[in-house]
Amino acid sequence: MCAGRSVLWTNPAYVPATDASARADLDHACADWDMLAPLLARLFPDLQATGGRVSSGLIPAPDGVFGTSAGTLLIKADHALPVAGSIKARGGLFEVLMTAVRQARATGLLGRDDPVTDLAQARAFFASRTIAVGSTGNLGLSVGIAARALGYRCVVHMSKDAKPWKIERLRKLGVEVVLHSADYSTAVAAARDATADDPDSYFVDDESSELLFRGYSAAAAELAVQLDALDITISASRPLCLYLPCGIGGAPGGIAYGARAMFGAHAHSFFVEPQQSASALCQMAFDAPSVHALGLSNRTEADGMAVATLSPLVRDRMHDRLAGICTVGDADMLRWVAAGTGHKMQFEPSATAGFAGPQHLMNSAAGAAFRARHMPDVDPADIIHVVWATGGLFVPDAAHRVFLQAAVALPPAYDLPQELTR
Ligand SMILES: Cc1ncc(COP(=O)(O)O)c(C=O)c1O
């Protein structure tokens, strides 16, 4: 890892199991999303067709394009998630709308039996309140879009990794963007400080938010319905392996938690991180406070994952629930961005990290040891691999072309285990 190579770490504390508390939390999250659906449909025309559901497709991966591995390879298409164009919509929209409902109920603006859709006409109420967040880009976009749709004042503190088009898009929505010439943790700390003394400000804390976590978790229930529709029943002989791009950990942690609630011992979740921003790996495997402590630079083209520390909340929840963590190089992410284009899938680099997962699990010695321990009697052909693609819908053509040009200049070889080494 320190040499900047792609690695797979399997978690020695991992215990696959049914998880009643995760299940109760997931049911709670799904009920909240149901409650919010009519308001979401009212605020966002893109969600009318789905009745206010924020959902994405589950697509069979085109043959051979994203690496060959035994088993079924499916792509969860959050790169095309409506409204905010990334997985962060699942958390950001949820937290902003849940906060709006809570504030409106607390002041009596919304009675217990009033329809939540009334909040779509409460701009004057929200205009005197502020929502603030620190972000590398996509959480800021999803929080900004939701907050401005209701009429909140919104302030987004952006780290130095934020892409100019994300900043521009937020400013066009009327969001105040504060640019920091420092990393993500500094941007989050600045946003936290700026709101601390203001009773009318609410801070979406990506480093420790239960609400974001719950919002993300419900995606696992959506996945279960989609697998069912494909006639895939997850079981001991047909396990699910999930590969989730990881930055601060909220999105992948929430979904991994939800997957365990849904599928119990038969779902194995892996985080995937950029080689130089392996914050979850540094903390969970080495107890290091940040990637810098192990000599990594936290520099990556995958802006959504340019994070030097893992959320303490996620670390705690994932202690024995996470199967493992693997890392991937920027060059490979760019190669997959280019590969997606040929199949009408518009990815940003962060979105593609998960494609490294099946290669690690099926082709490396660490992956073979994991399979021998946790799925000893499973025919590799029966494994269901779900790669979570996490963002890209809103990437402007010019920015996308820059990714493609960078990919064309790369040699074709991937920095991943190509065949099983024992
Ligand atoms: C496209 C994309 N993928 C993955 C992630 C990782 O999510 P998290 O930071 O919650 O771990 C992000 C975070 O912004 C993102 O923008």
The ligand as a Gaussian input file, in Angstrom:
#p B3LYP/6-31G(d) Opt

LIG

0 1
 C      -18.659000       9.926000      -7.034000
 C      -18.358000       9.577000      -5.613000
 N      -18.125000       8.302000      -5.295000
 C      -17.843000       7.932000      -4.036000
 C      -17.803000       8.854000      -3.015000
 C      -17.483000       8.376000      -1.614000
 O      -18.495000       8.611000      -0.681000
 P      -18.106000       8.865000       0.837000
 O      -17.282000      10.121000       0.876000
 O      -19.398000       9.011000       1.558000
 O      -17.312000       7.698000       1.264000
 C      -18.024000      10.198000      -3.301000
 C      -17.961000      11.218000      -2.256000
 O      -18.130000      12.384000      -2.480000
 C      -18.318000      10.569000      -4.632000
 O      -18.530000      11.843000      -4.953000

